[in-house]
Amino acid sequence: MTKENDARIKQIRSKIRKPSFDDYYLNMVIYGDPGSGKTTLAATANQHEDTKDVFFLDINRGLLSVAEETDIIERVPEAIEVEKFSEVRDIFWFLANEDHEFNTVVIDTFTDLQEKNLEHIVGEKLGKSSRKGSARDSLDDRWREDYGESTAQLTRLARSFRDLPMHTIFICHRRTDQDDKKRETVGPALTPSLQTNVIGMMDIVGYMYLAPDEDGEGMVHRTLFQSYDKYVAKDRTPGKKLPMTMDNASIPKIINTIKGGKKDE
């Protein structure tokens, strides 16, 4: 065995380890209709020791719902408004390389981020001839190749954010599609290929909706954590301890459930 091979083997052995909660970072997708409580749920990360402080990438200027301290929002999160897709890359490098206090990053919403990405891709091609000989004349002139390029760029971006040494939450609107057997499915509002990629790389996919409470006199914000009927959801956390549904879910409740603590803290 050469010294070079011996060094490689030692390097491999140095990387072998058993997974531990000490290495665990929450990564999840929350999707649902407007008003279902997605942004509020993400903001409650400020109320757990593991996940505070929270940093929002405000893509759709939808943070007014968490702009004041309430019984639910004990501490207003920090945020930055994103005007252009290129800014998101700069923000990533800031989180990856600079000293900062943040332990959780939230993209609100990834649905709107894909729209900004498509505008960026098409904007760079306006007035330029393509292989087909034609040129774009507006941001709405989108071709299939643009969606493929967007899927590739956003898949890399999503994986890069997920792999930061931080907790990661992507918020999406909801979208209704059909599967290959023409059955209706409801999932995060992303193009089909990107939806598949993002769902595949994240540990939790939660569908949020309003539902009657136990007394039938009020409403609760309910989160589905396991796929049911036409609704896409997922729990790939250690031990898969999350219930089928959780009423008025919060990041502290989710973290404590995953770690085996009290579910109702």
N, C-alpha and C positions, 0 to 999 in steps of 0.2 A: 504493500500500500504506500502510495506516495505521500509526501508531506502535505501536498495540496489537497488530496482526498481526505487525509486525516483531519485537516483543518475544517473542511466542509462538514464532516461528520460531527466534529465537536460543536460546530456552529448550530447544526440541526438539533443536537441533544440539548443545547443550552436553551432552545426555544420550546422544548416539550414541557407541557405543564397540564395540570388539571384545571378545568374552569372553576371559577370562584365568584361568589357575590361581590368580592372586592373589585372584580373587573367589570361588573355589570353596569351598563348604562341603558336606561329606558329608551326605546325607540318605537314610535307609534304613529299611525295615521288615524286621524279623527275626521269623519265625514258625516254630512247630513244637510238638511235644509237650513236656510237662514233662520236664525232665532232658536235653533235647537240646543244652543249652549256650548258650541265647540270652542269658541274663543275663551269663554269663562272657564271651561274645564282646563284648558292649557294654562291659563293664568294662575290657577291654584297651585301650580308647581312652586310658586313663591312661599307656600305654606308647609313645605317639607324640608327638613335639614339637608337631605341628599340632593334635592333638585333646585333649591334657590341658589343664586339669583337667576331671573328669567329674562331673556332677550328676545324680543319679537322682531321679525322682519315683516313690517306692515306693508303688504303688497296691495291690498284693496282698501286701505284706510278704514278698517272696520273695528278699531280698538275703542270706540266710544263706550262700548258695553262694559269695559273694564277700566275706565278712566277715573273712577272714584272708588274709594275704599267703602266696602259694604260688609254685611255679615259673611258673604261668600268670598269677596275679594278683599282680603285683609291687607294686602300690599300691592299697589299698582305696579305692573311690570315696566321695565325699560323697553323702548322701541325705537326703530329707525324706519322712516318712510322710504320705500324703494320706488324710484321713478323709472329707472332703466334696468334692463336685464344685466348689463355689464356691472352694475353696482353690486349685484349678488355675489359675483366672483370676488370682488374686493372685500366684501364683508366676510366671506369664507376665509380668505387669507388672514384677515384681522383676527378671527376666532382661532385659527390654526397656529398662528405665529406670535401673536402679541400677548403681553400680560393683561389679563382682564379678570373681572370678578364673576363672570357668568358661568353657571353650571348647566343651564338648559337653553336651547335655542328652538324657537318656534317659527315656522314659515306659515304665514297667514295671508293668503291661501296659496297652496301649491297649484290649485286650479288657475288662479290669476297669474301665477308665475309662468305657467306654460303659455298663456296668451302673450305675456311680455316677451317670452323667448321666441315665439313665432313672429311677432312684430320685428324683433331684432334680426332674425334670419332673413325675412322678406325685405326689410329695410336696407340691408346690405346689398341686395340684388336689384333694387329699383333702378330702372333705366339701363340695365345691363342685359345683353343678349345671352340666351342660354344655349344649350346644345340643340334645342329645338328651333333656334333662330328667332324666337320671340323674346320680348322684354316685359318686365313687370311695370305697371303704371300706377299701382296703389298697394297699400298694405293688405288689402283684402284679396289680392290676386295671389292665391296660395295654391301650390301644386303638391302632389303626393310626396315628392322628394323632400319638401320642406318639413313635412310631418315626420319623415324618417330621420332627418337631421335633428329635429327637435327631440325626438325620443332618445337618440344617442346622447345628445348634450345633457338632457335633464336626468337621464339614468346615471350618468357619471356624476353629475352634481348632487343628486340625492344620495348616492353611495358615499360621496366625499363628506357630506354633512353627517350622515349616519356614523361614519367612522371617526369623527372627531371625539376626543375624550370628554364628551358632554352628553347629556340627555337630549334627545331630538324628537320633536313633535311636528308633523306635517298636518295642516288643516286643509280639507278639501270640501267643495260642494258635493252634492250627490248627483249621480248620473244613472239613467236607465238604459240598458242595452239588451241585446239578445245574444245567447250563447250559440254554439255551433249546432244545437238541436232546436233552435228557434224559441228557446225558453227565455222569459224575461228575467234579467238580473239587475240588481241595484248595487252600485259600488261607488268608489271615489270618482269625481268628475275629472277624469284625465282621458286622453285618447287611449284606445284599447291596449296597444302595446306598452305604453308607458304605465298604465294602470297595472298591468300584469307584473312589470318589472318592479315597481314601487311596492306593491303588495308582497312580492316575493322576498324583498330584502328587509322588510320591517318585521319586528316581533309581534306587534299588536296592531290590529285594524279594528277600530270601533265605530259602529254606526249609531249616531245620536238622533233621538226623536222624542217628541212630546207624547206622554201617555197618561191616562187617568191614574190617580193615586189609589191606594187600597180602599179608601172610603168612597171613591167615585165622586168626590166633591171638589177636587182640585186636580192639578196636573203636575207631573214630575218630569225631569229631564232624564230619560232612560238611555243607557248605552248597551248595545249588543256586542258581545265579545266573541261569539261563536256563530259561524254561518248558519242561517236558518231560512228555509223557504228560498225566496229570491234574493235575500240580503247577504252581501259579502261581509264577513268578519273573520277575525283570526286571533288566536292566542298561542304564541310560540315562546312564551316566557318560561323561565326555569320552573319545572313542576306543573306548568299549565294550571295554575291555581285560580285564575280569574273565573267568576261565575258566568253563566250564559248571559245574564243581564245584570246591570247594577244601576240602581236609581240614584239620581243626583251624585253621579260619580265625581271624584276629584282625584288629582294626582296623588295626594297623601293616601287616600283609600286604596288606589291602585298599587302604589309602591308597597304599602303595608300588607296588602293581600299577597303580592308576589313573594315578599320576604317572610310570609308566615305570621305576620303580626295581626293585630285586631283589624277586622274588615271595616269597622264603623268609626275609626278614629278620624 
